[in-house]
Amino acid sequence: MDEKFASLFKESNVFANREVLSPHYLPQNLLYRDKQIESIVKALAPSLKGERGRNVFIYGKTGTGKTSCIRHVIEEVRSLTAAKAKISYINCRIYNSRYRVLSKIISDHLPFLARRGYGLVEIYEKIINWVEEDGKVLVAVLDEIDMVKDLDDLVYTLTRANSDIRAGGITIVGVSNRIDFKELLDPRSLSTLYEHELVFPPYNSTELAAIVKDRAASGFKQGVAGDDVLNLIAAIAAKESGDARLALKILSRAGELTEEEEKSKIGEQEVMKAEKDAEEEVAYEVIATLPEHQKLVLYAISLLSLQGSRYKKLVDGDDTYIFSGEVYNKYSGIANSLSKEPKSSRWYRKYISDLEMQGLIDTYESGKGIRGHTKLIKLAYAADKIKETIEKSLFAESEAKGAGTEEKA
């Protein structure tokens, strides 16, 4: 065998189990989330007993353990033979429309019907009949619920279904990074909700240190990750809003760099390089899942950063600042070219604030003497990579919207 291929099968001197270092790995023990897990179980207790319960909405920033906790609860519930609820876990990044969500429920519980090509009304009726046949409760867990394009229609359909169901019911568990999630819903949908809300706080540095040490103990060979570098990783992630996912990405990437450099122990140099790589990876993941008009605003900023503008841009070293008014004009032009109605300037200001809060842009007040008093904007990451990420995402969404006739019913 060629040496370069043979090396692929060599035992790692760094990793003992790479899987446990993944942010998507579900450990048996979720550190510092007992209170949140207990709250979820209490909120779902009526549904698990076969009663119509309250809908549950779980909020928190990325990396606060929301998905891990709800997955943990789901696994425990599925092992309870006495539970009178059936659960569907639905990743709304993938199942991002009302039709796709309802189809996923059919696929989970009535798989023999999944490929029959039913329309929306027929799928809805199949779910209603299935719930009624023995008075069960369907718990629909909608992770990243704000990614659903026709969210109002989905929420209205699932909540109003309880009016059509004579025995049993449907409970929604919505999981979102956005505390203002309900602002996305119109009054018609809001009026149907009777919800219990849980907010997940960010992890602090002590908690993050315990989490990364717990994963490192199983993920690395003995002596590879010392307490000094693990505490450094925890401090970095705590500074960036207590994101455990970021901490684990830095930890895993630092291990990869150590292995690539044929070292036996992770050092500060590997951690600092891993931090940059991990932050960029997380940023581009966030960009891909932004609401549509926030993507278009960010796209406008990236285009102006790359292509120049009608006005002379302000340059300070390697940093380029763009006028907020010009970004709004560019965004409006892009929206119109895609046959979308541009949002008002009030909504645009909110999008800018949201993008800054997520660390994707920085803004500054211009002060006097620069075309009046205005806001200056600059990207926090490479304009070409942001542009490419958004184009891939928008292209994929356009394909999805144009594929088939799934919404006809």
DOGU-481008 format. One record per residue (C-alpha): x, y, z; residue number from 1. Coordinates in nm, 4 decimals. Each point is the difference from the previous one (the first is absolute). Layout:
N
       px       py       pz   n
        X        Y        Z NUM
...
This chain:
409
       px       py       pz   n
   0.0000   0.0000   0.0000   1
   0.1218   0.3508  -0.0842   2
   0.1531   0.1637   0.3094   3
  -0.2249   0.3059  -0.0139   4
  -0.3065  -0.2276   0.0118   5
   0.1470  -0.2361   0.2562   6
   0.0442   0.2950   0.2385   7
  -0.3768   0.0493   0.0007   8
  -0.0407  -0.3261   0.1885   9
   0.2674   0.0619   0.2628  10
  -0.1179   0.0251   0.3569  11
  -0.0167   0.3608   0.1151  12
   0.2481   0.1128   0.2638  13
  -0.2373   0.2818   0.0955  14
  -0.3614  -0.1197  -0.0182  15
  -0.1552  -0.2822   0.1977  16
  -0.3585   0.0626  -0.1211  17
  -0.0618   0.2880  -0.2398  18
  -0.3768  -0.0399   0.0167  19
  -0.0306   0.1232   0.3591  20
   0.1687   0.3279  -0.0981  21
  -0.2747   0.0840  -0.2496  22
  -0.2542   0.2679   0.1022  23
  -0.2660  -0.2421  -0.1293  24
   0.0983  -0.2834   0.2338  25
  -0.2572  -0.0635   0.2728  26
   0.1727  -0.0939   0.3281  27
  -0.1851  -0.2065   0.2591  28
   0.0479   0.2746   0.2568  29
  -0.0744   0.3580  -0.1040  30
   0.1977   0.2170   0.2382  31
  -0.1697   0.3042   0.1562  32
  -0.3332  -0.0612  -0.1715  33
  -0.1910  -0.2052   0.2612  34
  -0.2303   0.2930   0.0768  35
  -0.0833   0.0560  -0.3684  36
  -0.0632  -0.3709  -0.0630  37
  -0.2298  -0.0141   0.3044  38
  -0.1906   0.3040  -0.1302  39
  -0.0506  -0.1621  -0.3416  40
  -0.1252  -0.3233   0.1590  41
  -0.2434   0.1880   0.2256  42
  -0.1308   0.2024  -0.2949  43
  -0.0556  -0.3164  -0.2058  44
  -0.1460  -0.2076   0.2867  45
  -0.3681   0.0474  -0.0996  46
   0.0737  -0.1006  -0.3605  47
   0.1945  -0.3076   0.1137  48
  -0.3043  -0.1044   0.2032  49
  -0.2206   0.0296  -0.3079  50
  -0.1516   0.3368   0.0914  51
  -0.0052   0.3146  -0.2084  52
   0.2836   0.2047   0.1403  53
   0.1504   0.3402  -0.0611  54
   0.2263   0.0642  -0.2951  55
   0.3615   0.0495   0.1079  56
   0.2435   0.2525  -0.1456  57
   0.3699  -0.0223   0.0835  58
   0.2288   0.2959  -0.0665  59
   0.3698   0.0623   0.0386  60
   0.3079   0.1025  -0.1933  61
   0.1926  -0.2496  -0.2091  62
   0.2001  -0.2453   0.2091  63
  -0.2093   0.0190   0.3186  64
  -0.1072  -0.3664  -0.0110  65
  -0.3593   0.0364  -0.1245  66
   0.0135  -0.2750  -0.2620  67
   0.2034  -0.2361   0.2203  68
  -0.2507   0.0347   0.2835  69
  -0.3056  -0.0571  -0.2158  70
   0.1665  -0.2992  -0.1687  71
   0.0846  -0.1385   0.3432  72
  -0.3638   0.0346   0.1103  73
  -0.1225  -0.1639  -0.3221  74
   0.2250  -0.3023   0.0518  75
  -0.1188  -0.0390   0.3587  76
  -0.3674   0.0330  -0.0991  77
   0.0319  -0.2588  -0.2757  78
   0.1230  -0.2504   0.2582  79
  -0.3108   0.0501   0.2164  80
  -0.2564  -0.2635  -0.0939  81
  -0.2686   0.1798   0.2040  82
   0.0309   0.3243  -0.1989  83
  -0.3119   0.0747  -0.2048  84
   0.1757   0.2379  -0.2384  85
   0.1717  -0.0520  -0.3335  86
   0.2870   0.2330  -0.0831  87
   0.1310   0.1376  -0.3285  88
   0.3313   0.1859   0.0102  89
   0.0163   0.2288  -0.3030  90
   0.3076   0.1987  -0.1041  91
  -0.1540   0.3064  -0.1639  92
   0.3202   0.0862  -0.1836  93
  -0.0858  -0.3026  -0.2142  94
  -0.3780  -0.0242   0.0343  95
  -0.0549   0.3712  -0.0561  96
  -0.3625   0.0239  -0.1130  97
  -0.3396  -0.1010   0.1338  98
  -0.0303  -0.2767  -0.2586  99
   0.3432  -0.1425   0.0823 100
  -0.0643   0.0065   0.3747 101
  -0.3300  -0.1845  -0.0356 102
   0.1625  -0.2451  -0.2430 103
   0.2754  -0.0687   0.2563 104
  -0.2658  -0.0827   0.2605 105
  -0.1587  -0.2441  -0.2456 106
   0.3419  -0.1511  -0.0755 107
   0.0721  -0.0465   0.3726 108
  -0.3260  -0.1646   0.0968 109
  -0.1781  -0.1186  -0.3167 110
   0.2929  -0.0899  -0.2282 111
  -0.2149  -0.2166  -0.2270 112
  -0.1775   0.3209  -0.1081 113
   0.3123   0.2114  -0.0393 114
   0.0562  -0.0586  -0.3711 115
  -0.3600   0.0143  -0.1175 116
   0.0244   0.3584  -0.1280 117
  -0.2826   0.1380   0.2120 118
  -0.0828   0.3684  -0.0070 119
   0.0016   0.2267   0.3041 120
  -0.3673  -0.0476   0.0947 121
   0.0256  -0.3787  -0.0287 122
   0.3134  -0.0097   0.2168 123
  -0.1710   0.2163   0.2605 124
  -0.3027  -0.2329   0.0076 125
   0.2225  -0.3093   0.0300 126
   0.1721   0.1509   0.3054 127
  -0.3338   0.0949   0.1591 128
  -0.1392  -0.3533  -0.0524 129
   0.3196  -0.1593   0.1354 130
  -0.0140   0.2126   0.3176 131
  -0.3705  -0.0711   0.0511 132
   0.0187  -0.3781  -0.0469 133
   0.1174  -0.0544   0.3581 134
  -0.0105   0.3496   0.1483 135
   0.3764   0.0487  -0.0020 136
   0.1874   0.3288   0.0230 137
   0.2460   0.0940  -0.2731 138
   0.2928   0.2068   0.1268 139
   0.1529   0.1833  -0.2987 140
   0.3486   0.1238   0.0942 141
   0.0928   0.2736  -0.2474 142
   0.3693   0.0774   0.0376 143
   0.0966   0.3395  -0.1464 144
  -0.3680   0.0642  -0.0572 145
   0.0705   0.3518  -0.1304 146
   0.1533  -0.1565  -0.3139 147
  -0.3451  -0.1057  -0.1283 148
  -0.0883   0.2230  -0.2950 149
  -0.3788  -0.0118   0.0468 150
   0.0226   0.0005   0.3787 151
  -0.3377   0.1649   0.0607 152
  -0.1749  -0.2654  -0.2070 153
   0.1810  -0.2810   0.1815 154
  -0.0731   0.1316   0.3516 155
  -0.3619   0.0708  -0.0898 156
  -0.0466  -0.3473  -0.1509 157
   0.1527  -0.1901   0.2935 158
  -0.1778   0.1997   0.2713 159
  -0.3367   0.0091  -0.1752 160
   0.0225  -0.3773  -0.0538 161
  -0.0986  -0.0417   0.3644 162
  -0.3407   0.1427  -0.0901 163
  -0.0458  -0.2779  -0.2582 164
   0.1322  -0.2816   0.2195 165
  -0.2724  -0.1662   0.2098 166
   0.2355  -0.2106   0.2128 167
   0.3679   0.0715   0.0631 168
   0.1840   0.3062  -0.1217 169
   0.3121   0.1662  -0.1361 170
   0.2627   0.1800   0.2083 171
   0.2673   0.2225  -0.1559 172
   0.3499   0.0284   0.1426 173
   0.1733   0.2871  -0.1807 174
   0.3743   0.0530   0.0362 175
   0.1551   0.3267  -0.1182 176
   0.3166   0.2063   0.0378 177
  -0.2187   0.3100  -0.0196 178
  -0.1616   0.1293   0.3167 179
  -0.2187   0.2217  -0.2221 180
  -0.1248  -0.3025  -0.1943 181
  -0.3686   0.0773   0.0571 182
   0.0398   0.3364  -0.1723 183
   0.0186  -0.2044  -0.3216 184
  -0.3591  -0.1168   0.0487 185
  -0.3103   0.1929  -0.0959 186
  -0.2846   0.0528   0.2527 187
  -0.2049  -0.2838  -0.1508 188
   0.2721  -0.2522   0.0824 189
   0.0821   0.1536   0.3386 190
  -0.3632  -0.0248   0.1081 191
   0.0117  -0.3803  -0.0334 192
   0.3039  -0.0460   0.2249 193
  -0.0161  -0.0929   0.3659 194
   0.3632  -0.0359   0.0824 195
   0.2568  -0.0609   0.2702 196
   0.3326   0.1794  -0.0599 197
   0.3502  -0.1029   0.1070 198
   0.3127   0.2111  -0.0489 199
   0.3424  -0.1679   0.0043 200
   0.2775   0.2206   0.1416 201
   0.3524  -0.0023  -0.1486 202
   0.2632  -0.2109   0.1737 203
   0.2576   0.1822   0.2120 204
   0.3733  -0.0714  -0.0141 205
  -0.0079  -0.2439   0.2956 206
  -0.2795  -0.2010  -0.1613 207
   0.1705   0.0020  -0.3394 208
   0.3261  -0.1178   0.1577 209
  -0.1799  -0.2979   0.1534 210
  -0.1687  -0.0810  -0.3330 211
   0.3200   0.0079  -0.2070 212
   0.1903  -0.1977   0.2666 213
  -0.2735  -0.2637   0.0027 214
   0.0128  -0.0385  -0.3804 215
   0.3805   0.0180  -0.0146 216
   0.0321  -0.2823   0.2533 217
  -0.1787  -0.2369  -0.2422 218
   0.1016   0.1599  -0.3290 219
   0.3797   0.0234   0.0333 220
   0.2784  -0.2321   0.0948 221
   0.1338   0.0503   0.3501 222
   0.2192   0.3090   0.0390 223
  -0.0989   0.1608  -0.3324 224
  -0.2204   0.2761   0.1460 225
   0.1237   0.1599   0.3206 226
  -0.2127   0.2067   0.2363 227
   0.1766   0.3183  -0.1126 228
  -0.1189  -0.0243  -0.3611 229
  -0.3451  -0.1258   0.1021 230
  -0.0452   0.3001   0.2296 231
   0.1198   0.2280  -0.2811 232
  -0.2595  -0.1475  -0.2392 233
  -0.2725   0.0469   0.2615 234
   0.1030   0.3624   0.0551 235
  -0.0082   0.0709  -0.3753 236
  -0.3477  -0.1511  -0.0403 237
  -0.1315   0.1773   0.3119 238
   0.1185   0.3302  -0.1478 239
  -0.1979  -0.0839  -0.3157 240
  -0.3388  -0.0206   0.1776 241
   0.0451  -0.3351   0.1781 242
  -0.0326  -0.2160  -0.3106 243
   0.0773  -0.3659   0.0813 244
  -0.0143  -0.0915  -0.3678 245
   0.2787   0.2476  -0.0743 246
   0.2058  -0.1391   0.2902 247
  -0.0314  -0.3538  -0.1365 248
   0.0871   0.1107  -0.3532 249
   0.3152   0.1708   0.1300 250
   0.0856  -0.3089   0.2048 251
  -0.0420  -0.2376  -0.2940 252
   0.1812   0.2274  -0.2460 253
   0.2912   0.0486   0.2425 254
   0.0330  -0.3777   0.0126 255
   0.0012  -0.0222  -0.3793 256
   0.2720   0.2634  -0.0269 257
   0.2060  -0.1819   0.2633 258
  -0.0332  -0.3229  -0.1975 259
   0.0849   0.1690  -0.3314 260
   0.3140   0.1497   0.1542 261
   0.0899  -0.3421   0.1457 262
   0.0107   0.1347   0.3541 263
  -0.0971  -0.1982   0.3082 264
  -0.1634   0.2790   0.2003 265
  -0.2334   0.2912  -0.0813 266
   0.1651   0.3360   0.0612 267
  -0.1169   0.3608   0.0147 268
   0.1074   0.0517  -0.3634 269
  -0.2371  -0.2742  -0.1192 270
  -0.2828   0.1416   0.2114 271
   0.0355   0.3528  -0.1420 272
   0.0088  -0.1289  -0.3587 273
  -0.2972  -0.2278   0.0748 274
  -0.1923   0.2966   0.1444 275
   0.0233   0.1912  -0.3281 276
  -0.1030  -0.3051  -0.2061 277
  -0.2898  -0.0868   0.2310 278
  -0.1353   0.3564   0.0200 279
  -0.0088   0.0227  -0.3799 280
  -0.1706  -0.3385  -0.0290 281
  -0.2656   0.0976   0.2533 282
  -0.0506   0.3380  -0.1705 283
  -0.0617  -0.1579  -0.3399 284
  -0.2416  -0.2494   0.1566 285
  -0.1906   0.2929   0.1515 286
  -0.0055   0.1830  -0.3345 287
  -0.1465  -0.3026  -0.1780 288
  -0.2938  -0.0060   0.2420 289
  -0.0802   0.3718   0.0191 290
  -0.3577   0.1097  -0.0838 291
  -0.0336   0.0895  -0.3670 292
   0.0091   0.3797   0.0232 293
   0.2884   0.0016   0.2460 294
   0.1899  -0.2069  -0.2576 295
  -0.0823   0.2549  -0.2676 296
   0.1220   0.2900   0.2177 297
   0.3247  -0.1851   0.0766 298
   0.0331  -0.0866  -0.3694 299
  -0.0329   0.3690  -0.0871 300
   0.2794   0.0847   0.2472 301
   0.2260  -0.2696  -0.1471 302
  -0.0617   0.1209  -0.3570 303
   0.0736   0.3607   0.0893 304
   0.3145  -0.1092   0.1842 305
   0.1210  -0.1883  -0.3085 306
  -0.1260   0.2174  -0.2849 307
   0.0371   0.3491   0.1373 308
  -0.2736   0.2588   0.0171 309
  -0.1211   0.3278  -0.1422 310
   0.1487   0.1748   0.2998 311
   0.3599  -0.0028   0.1094 312
   0.0285  -0.2662   0.2672 313
   0.1795   0.0710   0.3222 314
   0.3103  -0.2106   0.0400 315
   0.1886  -0.0367   0.3266 316
   0.2926  -0.2354  -0.0495 317
  -0.1496  -0.3256  -0.1259 318
  -0.3516   0.0921   0.1154 319
  -0.2588   0.1326  -0.2441 320
  -0.3110   0.1847   0.1234 321
  -0.3181   0.0398  -0.2051 322
  -0.2821   0.2491   0.0497 323
  -0.3198  -0.1507   0.1409 324
  -0.2218   0.1875  -0.2457 325
   0.1852  -0.1456  -0.2948 326
  -0.0352  -0.3505   0.1440 327
  -0.3763   0.0497   0.0255 328
  -0.0186   0.1155  -0.3625 329
   0.2065  -0.2987  -0.1131 330
  -0.2142  -0.2389   0.2056 331
  -0.3193   0.1470  -0.1485 332
   0.1364  -0.0452  -0.3526 333
   0.0966  -0.3626   0.0672 334
  -0.3409  -0.0763   0.1537 335
  -0.1814   0.1536  -0.2983 336
   0.2165  -0.1970  -0.2438 337
  -0.1113  -0.3195   0.1786 338
  -0.3671   0.1093  -0.0152 339
  -0.0114   0.0515   0.3759 340
  -0.1449   0.3020   0.1757 341
   0.2775   0.1879   0.1854 342
  -0.0715   0.0493   0.3681 343
  -0.0418   0.3478   0.1449 344
   0.2920   0.2017   0.1348 345
  -0.1222  -0.0807   0.3518 346
   0.0375  -0.3742  -0.0658 347
   0.3326   0.0633  -0.1735 348
   0.1363   0.1660   0.3148 349
  -0.1118  -0.3021   0.2018 350
   0.1788  -0.2335  -0.2454 351
   0.3208   0.2023   0.0368 352
  -0.0318  -0.0236   0.3773 353
  -0.0580  -0.3781  -0.0184 354
   0.2986  -0.0513  -0.2320 355
   0.2209   0.1977   0.2353 356
  -0.1294  -0.1940   0.3019 357
   0.0996  -0.3246  -0.1737 358
   0.3505   0.1345  -0.0604 359
  -0.0243   0.0069  -0.3802 360
   0.0442   0.3778  -0.0393 361
   0.1262   0.2964   0.2005 362
  -0.1653   0.3413  -0.0077 363
   0.1159   0.3473   0.0997 364
  -0.1622   0.3407   0.0116 365
   0.1731   0.2264  -0.2516 366
   0.0023   0.3137   0.2068 367
  -0.0092   0.3437  -0.1599 368
   0.1269   0.0914  -0.3429 369
  -0.0585  -0.3253  -0.1923 370
  -0.3147   0.0418  -0.2073 371
  -0.1778   0.1006   0.3148 372
  -0.0436  -0.2246   0.3021 373
  -0.0266  -0.3619  -0.1238 374
   0.0897  -0.3558   0.0915 375
   0.3114  -0.1630  -0.1443 376
   0.0082  -0.3772  -0.0539 377
   0.2805  -0.2482  -0.0541 378
   0.0072  -0.3786  -0.0301 379
   0.1525  -0.2092   0.2764 380
   0.1024  -0.2763  -0.2442 381
   0.1312  -0.0286  -0.3554 382
  -0.2431   0.1562  -0.2497 383
   0.0635  -0.2599  -0.2708 384
  -0.0732  -0.2911   0.2350 385
  -0.3172   0.1665   0.1297 386
  -0.1151   0.0647  -0.3574 387
   0.0686  -0.3611  -0.0983 388
  -0.1788  -0.1395   0.3066 389
  -0.3113   0.2088  -0.0611 390
  -0.0104  -0.0799  -0.3717 391
   0.0163  -0.3734   0.0737 392
  -0.2762   0.0341   0.2555 393
  -0.2275   0.2155  -0.2169 394
   0.0561  -0.2262  -0.2994 395
  -0.0927  -0.3063   0.2058 396
  -0.3149   0.1725   0.1275 397
  -0.1026   0.0983  -0.3530 398
   0.0438  -0.3600  -0.1159 399
  -0.2035  -0.1257   0.2939 400
  -0.2834   0.2416  -0.0733 401
  -0.0075  -0.0993  -0.3646 402
   0.0208  -0.3740   0.0556 403
  -0.3163  -0.2025  -0.0595 404
  -0.3534   0.0940   0.0866 405
   0.0065  -0.0923   0.3658 406
  -0.1912   0.3036   0.1181 407
  -0.2957  -0.0571  -0.2305 408
  -0.2866  -0.1438   0.1905 409
